[in-house]
């Protein structure tokens, strides 16, 4: 299963060339609450809000359980000790992927650096 990051979904909603449509036909795609929150943060109209909600309904939902937050904190600590500063939400996304054995589809290059510190992170190429 592949968790689709916000950066890819933004391009998808802007009708830029993405792989989401082809992956929807061949793979199980997933998302999570933090990605949904990021997407809704950026909507500019009720129509965009509806479009996001309808598109997300086609994805598997990965819940963020209480036990995950300790691992997020531990991973953030490892990332900081590794000399990398990243957005909090990206640490959550990386931890969700590692914990649930998911591949991550992203356009954000810093996830490659995160993967060097957290070797369980698998990026979809």
HELIX and SHEET records of a PDB file:
HELIX    1   1 UNK A    6  UNK A   13  1                                   8    
HELIX    2   2 UNK A   20  UNK A   26  1                                   7    
HELIX    3   3 UNK A   33  UNK A   42  1                                  10    
HELIX    4   4 UNK A   46  UNK A   56  1                                  11    
HELIX    5   5 UNK A   66  UNK A   81  1                                  16    
HELIX    6   6 UNK A   88  UNK A   99  1                                  12    
HELIX    7   7 UNK A  110  UNK A  117  1                                   8    
SHEET    1   A 5 UNK A  60  UNK A  62  0                                        
SHEET    2   A 5 UNK A  29  UNK A  32  1                                        
SHEET    3   A 5 UNK A   2  UNK A   4  1                                        
SHEET    4   A 5 UNK A 103  UNK A 105  1                                        
SHEET    5   A 5 UNK A 122  UNK A 123  1                                        
END                                                                             
